[in-house]
Amino acid sequence: MQHQPLDDLELEELENFLDSDSVHEDCQNFVMAHGFLTALSISTEAPAASQWLPIVFEETPNFTSDKEQKHIENLFTRLFGDIQKELESEDDFLVPCEIEVSSNPDELSELEEWASGFMEGVFFTERHWFETDKEEEIAELLLPFMVASGLFEDEEVQQIRESEKLTQSCIDQIPQLVTDLFLALRTEPEKKAYKPKPQSKAKGKGGNNKGGKKR
């Protein structure tokens, strides 16, 4: 079946549902869910909707009917597909919020919520991110997301967060780094072309070339 992107009304419907009394108080809001699904879309092996929907909802929502449940879950799977298509296009990735952190320590900006969801998605699919020969590169690319999320107490993260200028400079990279992470995980390292070594002529009696056997 051909993918059908969500339109503005459907996006608004999904956002309103996540802000409604039908969901658990710890349910992800729209920007958190978008960040979460973005990380899952970057992962080399995205889990099935039956695995990630419970993470988004925290607890099964109080759907009014089976029809509503099917409809909302369909909107989510299509949003997931939208994000995957956007990543595969390699166009500039659009983060659905302003690239800024809150100046109030008691309030989170939408970017901080988005980055929190993103990092939850990273941890949910952790082995696909770090059990590769690109572990150090991936960890470096993830630093701005860690800074934006405000979830980490690492010394390097805290030093950046203490400076408004450093923080903004760091988080400004996030839209580009989403694409960079996708390419880093999905691109196989370049393999050097095989060049057979020149075979040296064997020395000694009979002139037998013992090194000429192919491996």
C-alpha positions as CSV (number, residue, x, y, z in Angstrom):
1,M,0.0,0.0,0.0
2,Q,1.3,3.4,-0.9
3,H,2.2,5.7,2.0
4,Q,-0.2,8.5,2.7
5,P,1.4,11.4,4.5
6,L,-0.5,13.1,7.3
7,D,-2.2,16.4,6.5
8,D,-2.3,19.4,8.8
9,L,-5.7,18.4,10.2
10,E,-4.6,14.9,11.0
11,L,-1.4,16.2,12.7
12,E,-3.6,18.5,14.8
13,E,-5.9,15.7,15.7
14,L,-3.0,13.5,16.9
15,E,-1.6,16.4,18.9
16,N,-4.9,17.1,20.5
17,F,-5.4,13.4,21.4
18,L,-2.1,13.3,23.2
19,D,-3.0,16.4,25.2
20,S,-6.5,15.0,26.1
21,D,-7.8,13.3,29.2
22,S,-8.0,10.1,27.3
23,V,-4.2,9.4,27.9
24,H,-2.1,8.7,30.9
25,E,-0.5,11.8,32.6
26,D,3.0,10.4,31.6
27,C,2.0,9.9,28.0
28,Q,4.4,11.5,25.5
29,N,3.1,14.7,24.0
30,F,3.3,15.3,20.2
31,V,6.9,16.7,20.1
32,M,8.2,14.1,22.5
33,A,6.6,11.4,20.4
34,H,8.0,12.9,17.2
35,G,11.5,12.9,18.7
36,F,11.0,9.3,19.9
37,L,9.9,8.1,16.4
38,T,12.7,10.1,14.7
39,A,15.3,8.1,16.7
40,L,13.5,4.8,15.9
41,S,13.5,5.8,12.2
42,I,17.2,6.4,12.3
43,S,17.9,3.0,14.0
44,T,18.9,0.3,11.5
45,E,16.2,-2.0,12.8
46,A,13.0,-0.1,13.8
47,P,10.8,-2.0,16.2
48,A,7.2,-2.9,15.3
49,A,4.4,-0.5,16.3
50,S,3.1,-3.0,18.8
51,Q,6.5,-2.5,20.6
52,W,6.8,1.3,20.5
53,L,3.1,2.4,20.9
54,P,3.1,1.3,24.6
55,I,6.1,3.5,25.2
56,V,4.4,6.5,23.7
57,F,1.2,6.0,25.6
58,E,2.7,4.8,28.9
59,E,-0.7,3.1,29.5
60,T,-3.4,2.1,27.0
61,P,-5.6,5.3,26.5
62,N,-9.3,5.3,27.2
63,F,-10.4,5.0,23.7
64,T,-14.1,5.6,23.1
65,S,-14.3,2.6,20.7
66,D,-12.2,0.1,18.8
67,K,-12.7,2.3,15.7
68,E,-11.1,5.3,17.5
69,Q,-8.2,3.1,18.7
70,K,-7.5,1.8,15.2
71,H,-7.7,5.4,13.8
72,I,-5.3,6.9,16.3
73,E,-2.8,4.0,15.9
74,N,-3.1,4.4,12.2
75,L,-2.2,8.1,12.5
76,F,0.9,7.2,14.5
77,T,2.1,4.6,12.0
78,R,1.6,7.1,9.2
79,L,3.6,9.7,11.2
80,F,6.3,7.1,11.7
81,G,6.3,6.6,7.9
82,D,6.4,10.4,7.3
83,I,9.5,10.7,9.4
84,Q,11.2,7.7,7.6
85,K,10.4,9.2,4.2
86,E,11.9,12.5,5.2
87,L,15.1,10.9,6.4
88,E,15.4,8.8,3.3
89,S,15.1,11.9,1.1
90,E,18.2,13.4,2.8
91,D,16.6,16.8,2.6
92,D,17.0,19.2,5.5
93,F,15.2,17.6,8.5
94,L,12.5,19.7,10.0
95,V,12.4,19.5,13.8
96,P,8.7,20.4,14.8
97,C,9.7,23.2,17.2
98,E,11.9,26.2,17.8
99,I,15.6,25.3,18.4
100,E,15.9,26.7,21.9
101,V,16.1,25.6,25.5
102,S,14.1,27.1,28.3
103,S,15.6,29.9,30.5
104,N,13.3,28.7,33.3
105,P,14.7,25.6,35.0
106,D,11.1,24.6,36.0
107,E,9.9,24.5,32.5
108,L,10.9,22.6,29.4
109,S,11.0,24.1,26.0
110,E,9.5,22.0,23.1
111,L,13.0,21.2,21.9
112,E,14.0,19.8,25.3
113,E,10.8,17.6,25.1
114,W,11.6,16.6,21.6
115,A,15.2,15.7,22.5
116,S,14.1,13.8,25.6
117,G,11.8,11.7,23.3
118,F,14.7,11.3,20.9
119,M,17.1,10.0,23.5
120,E,14.4,7.6,24.8
121,G,14.2,6.3,21.3
122,V,18.0,5.9,21.2
123,F,18.0,3.9,24.5
124,F,15.0,1.8,23.3
125,T,17.1,0.6,20.3
126,E,20.5,1.0,21.9
127,R,22.3,-1.9,20.5
128,H,21.6,-0.8,16.9
129,W,23.3,2.5,17.7
130,F,26.4,1.5,19.6
131,E,27.3,-2.1,18.8
132,T,29.0,-1.0,15.6
133,D,32.5,0.1,14.5
134,K,31.0,3.7,14.5
135,E,30.3,3.8,18.2
136,E,32.6,6.8,18.9
137,E,31.3,8.7,15.9
138,I,27.7,8.1,16.9
139,A,28.4,9.2,20.5
140,E,30.0,12.4,19.3
141,L,27.0,13.2,17.0
142,L,24.6,12.6,19.9
143,L,26.2,15.2,22.1
144,P,23.9,18.1,21.1
145,F,20.8,15.9,21.6
146,M,22.1,15.1,25.1
147,V,22.7,18.8,25.8
148,A,19.2,19.7,24.5
149,S,17.4,17.0,26.5
150,G,18.7,18.2,29.9
151,L,18.7,14.6,31.1
152,F,22.4,14.1,31.4
153,E,24.8,15.0,34.2
154,D,28.0,14.3,32.3
155,E,30.7,16.9,32.9
156,E,31.0,17.8,29.2
157,V,27.2,18.3,28.9
158,Q,27.0,20.4,32.1
159,Q,29.8,22.6,31.0
160,I,28.0,23.4,27.7
161,R,24.7,23.9,29.5
162,E,26.3,26.5,31.8
163,S,27.0,28.7,28.8
164,E,24.0,30.1,26.9
165,K,26.1,30.8,23.9
166,L,27.7,27.3,23.9
167,T,24.3,25.7,24.4
168,Q,22.7,27.5,21.5
169,S,25.7,26.9,19.2
170,C,25.5,23.2,20.1
171,I,21.8,22.7,19.6
172,D,21.7,24.7,16.4
173,Q,23.3,21.7,14.8
174,I,20.5,19.3,15.6
175,P,18.5,19.4,12.4
176,Q,21.6,18.6,10.3
177,L,22.8,16.0,12.8
178,V,19.6,14.1,12.5
179,T,20.5,13.5,8.8
180,D,24.1,12.9,9.7
181,L,23.2,10.2,12.2
182,F,20.9,8.5,9.7
183,L,23.6,8.4,7.1
184,A,26.3,7.3,9.6
185,L,24.2,4.3,10.7
186,R,22.8,3.4,7.3
187,T,26.1,3.8,5.2
188,E,28.5,0.9,5.2
189,P,32.1,1.8,5.7
190,E,34.0,2.1,2.4
191,K,35.9,-1.1,1.6
192,K,39.3,-0.8,0.0
193,A,39.5,-2.5,-3.4
194,Y,41.2,-5.8,-3.2
195,K,44.6,-5.8,-4.9
196,P,46.4,-9.1,-5.0
197,K,49.9,-8.9,-3.7
198,P,52.7,-9.6,-6.3
199,Q,53.9,-13.1,-5.8
200,S,57.6,-13.4,-5.2
201,K,59.5,-16.1,-6.9
202,A,60.4,-18.9,-4.5
203,K,64.0,-19.4,-3.8
204,G,65.8,-22.7,-3.4
205,K,65.8,-26.0,-5.2
206,G,63.4,-26.6,-8.0
207,G,62.2,-23.0,-8.1
208,N,58.7,-24.1,-6.7
209,N,56.5,-21.1,-6.0
210,K,55.0,-22.1,-2.6
211,G,53.5,-18.6,-2.1
212,G,51.4,-18.8,-5.2
213,K,48.4,-20.5,-3.7
214,K,45.3,-18.3,-3.6
215,R,43.5,-17.7,-0.3
